[in-house]
């Protein structure tokens, strides 16, 4: 399951606060500010070293601004041969509210930006000095690269189909609002997020009968 995979990856990446209103800004994380872009610089020569993915921490909700600032640093400092990709992993979800499908895009790792680069003293320093970047994830003396296995899971998830966000709980009451059982009410017995379906126990002729209902054809009661 994708959720379990993200939990495994998060063993390497410390938990970040979720993007909510009135989020408290950590004192050691600089607030991104607008700066005049520096002119582009001729690319520095390639260097020997292993090309790996690293993670930098930024303000939750400011990941895209930090990504733009990092890309500007790459251009202005001529790091094109040393820093190759800047990524804010996003995923598409569908939330069912009142029987209506709402498409949403959400960040897989709020508060973090992934950077593919060859690490040396110069790239480490320039990335750390970029507006909006708090720190690299790793030890006090050296960033820790994301393992190949975990990074492949992240990249694989980015190419997967949209996933349904489950807003139902086993044992709660729902009303069927579409399909052959429209108007019936029942109790959720099973939830299948992979197929986007519920098994609902509906009283038919005095007996609880399990019927399969799509998420979007169901509405929570109460």
N, C-alpha and C positions, 0 to 999 in steps of 0.2 A: 504494500500500500504506500502511496506517495507520502502520506502523513508520517508513517514510520520512517521512511527514507529521510525526510526533512529532520526528524528528531535525531537520527544518527549523524547527520551533517552538523546539527546544532551542538553536538558534543565537542566539535572543533571550534564552533563559533559561539561565543558567549551570547546569552539571551539579551535582546534589546527590547526596550519598552515599545508596546504596540502604539500605532498612530491614533491617538484619541485627542479629544478637545482638552485644552488646558494642560497639555503635556509639560512636565517640568523639564527644563533644559539643563543637562548636566553641566557643572561649572567648567569641566575640562574640555568641553566640546565647543569649538568656536562657531559662532553664528555666521553662515555664509553671507557675504556682502557683495554688492555689485562692484566690479572693477573693470576699468578699461582694458580690453584685450591687448595683449602684447603682440607685436608683429611676429609673423612666422619666422622660424629660424631654419637654416639648412640642417637636414638630418645629421645627427652625429653618426660616426661609423659604428657598425655592428660590434658587439663584444662577445667574447666567449662566455658561455654560461647556459644553464638549463632554463628553458622557457616553462614557467609554472604559473598557476593561478594563486593569487593572494587576496586577502579580504581586508578592506579598510573600513573603519567605523565612522559614521557621520551622524548627523541629527536625524531622528526618525521624522519622515515627512520631507526631508531635504535631500533625498538620495539623487533625484534627477538633477538638482542644481549642482551637487557635488560631482556627478558624472560629467556634466557640461564643463565644470571648472577643470576636471582632470584632463578632458580632451583638449582644452585650451592649453594646459600645461604641456601636453605632448607636442602640440604644434609649435608653441612659442619657445620651447626648450630643445626642439629637434630630437625628440625621443622616439620617433616613429620606428626606428630599428631596434628599440629596446622595450617599449611598452606597446602591446599589440591590440588589446581589447579592453574596454571598460564596460561592465555589464551590471545592470540592475535587474535581477531575475524577476519576471512578472508572470502571472498566470491568469487565465480567463476562468471565471466561475459564473454560475447561474444561481441566483437566489430566488426561491419561491416565496412570494408574499401575497397573501390573499388570493391564491390561485393564479398569480401572474408571474411570469418569468422576467427577472431583471438581470441583465448581463452586467458583470462587474470585472474590472481589472484590478488585481491586488498584488502587492509585493510579496514575494515568497520569504524574504528575509529583511523585514523592516529595520532600518538603521545601518545597513551594510551595503557596500559596493564591491564587486569582484573585479580584480585587475589582473590581466594576463601579461606577464612581464619577465624580463631577465633581471634578477635582483643583483645590484651592486651598490656601492656607497652613494654613487651619484643619483641613480634612479630612486633609491630608498629616500634620500634627502629631498629630492624634488617633489615626489609624491606626498611626503609628509607635510611639506610646506604649502601644498595646494589649499586654497580656500575651501572650507567646509569639511576637510579631512581631519579627524581627531587623532587617529593612530592606526597603525597596522595591528592586525590580530596576530599574536605570537608571544614570544618571551620579551623581556625587557631589552635584550640585546639583539634580537633577530626576529623578523617576521616568520611565521610558520606557513608554508604553502598548504593549500587544500590538497588532500590526497587525490590521486588520479581517479580512483574508484568513486569517491564522493562527488568529484566535479563532473564526472560523466553522468551521474544520476541527475545532477542539477541541469545539465545541458539537455539530457533526454526529456526531462519534464517540460522544458520550454517548447518542445515540439509535439507534446501530447495534445489530445483533444480536450475540449473544455470539460470541466468537472462540475458536478452539481454540489452546491453547498447544502448540507442537510440541516433543515430547520424543524425536523420532527423528532419526537422522542417516543420510545416504546411505552405503551400504556396510556398515552394521551388520547383525547377524543378528537376526531376529525369529521368533517362533513364532505361528502363527495359532491363536487360542483359541476361535473361533466361526465359524459359517458353513460353506459347502460344503468349504472347505479346512482345516477344523479338524484340528489335529495336525501339519500340515506346517510345516517351517521353511524359511526362505529369506533372501535378502539384499535390503535396501531399495535400490531402484534410483531411485525418484522419490518426492518428497513434495509433496502438494498440500494446503497448510494451509487454503485457501479452502473446499475440499470435505471436508476432514477424512479424506483417503484417502491410502494408500500404494500404490505399484506395487512389488510384491515378486517377485523372481525365485525361483521354486520349481522344484526338480528333479522333473519328472514324466516317467516313462519314459525317463530318461537325458538329458533335455534341460531346459535352464533356460527355464521358461515364465513370462512376466510375468502376474501376476494382480493385480487391484485389491482392496485390503482396507481396511476402515474402521479409523481409529485405535484405536477401542475394541475392535476384534476382534484387535488385535495386541499382542504382549508382547515386550519386549526380552529377548534372551538374554544372560545373564551379568550 
